[in-house]
Amino acid sequence: MDTYNPNKPVDSENWLALDEALRIELVHDFHSGLDLEMAVDALRLHSSIHVIVENQLAMGVDIIPETIAKLTRQGLNRHEAIHAIGAIISADIFDVMKGIAEEFSPKKYRRKLEKLTAKRWLKGQY
């Protein structure tokens, strides 16, 4: 695998066979080509969150594939669906870092994903 496109599913076996740093670099390269106005560090973090979601998809983590399918049925493209899931995981990580939560809760993460809809995401209510 030498390129990444978030609107196309990755081959799970090939994706997981890649070194984590290479996964991040592939996602970074894709986004670099979009002419985004994003600081280098922000783009690196953005790419890392993409990789977290793609890893969860590739590993078949409970509810992640279903959430991508639900969001795309509701009108988001795959890239937007990855962003929606990434926003939830980012918020949960941020809560742990800020001391708002003691630890990451898979149960809370799952509940948030169950409630997530394309409509809520587009309204910023995730």
Secondary structure as the mmCIF struct_conf table of DSSP 4:
data_model
#
loop_
_struct_conf.conf_type_id
_struct_conf.id
_struct_conf.beg_label_comp_id
_struct_conf.beg_label_asym_id
_struct_conf.beg_label_seq_id
_struct_conf.end_label_comp_id
_struct_conf.end_label_asym_id
_struct_conf.end_label_seq_id
TURN_TY1_P TURN_TY1_P1 PRO A 6 ASN A 7
BEND BEND1 LYS A 8 LYS A 8
HELX_RH_AL_P HELX_RH_AL_P1 SER A 12 ALA A 17
BEND BEND2 LEU A 18 LEU A 18
HELX_RH_AL_P HELX_RH_AL_P2 GLU A 20 SER A 32
TURN_TY1_P TURN_TY1_P2 GLY A 33 ASP A 35
HELX_RH_AL_P HELX_RH_AL_P3 VAL A 40 MET A 59
TURN_TY1_P TURN_TY1_P3 GLY A 60 GLY A 60
TURN_TY1_P TURN_TY1_P4 ASP A 62 ILE A 63
HELX_RH_AL_P HELX_RH_AL_P4 ILE A 64 ARG A 73
TURN_TY1_P TURN_TY1_P5 GLN A 74 GLY A 75
HELX_RH_AL_P HELX_RH_AL_P5 ARG A 78 MET A 97
TURN_TY1_P TURN_TY1_P6 LYS A 98 GLY A 99
BEND BEND3 ILE A 100 GLU A 103
HELX_RH_AL_P HELX_RH_AL_P6 PRO A 106 LYS A 115
HELX_RH_AL_P HELX_RH_AL_P7 ALA A 118 LEU A 122
TURN_TY1_P TURN_TY1_P7 LYS A 123 GLY A 124
#
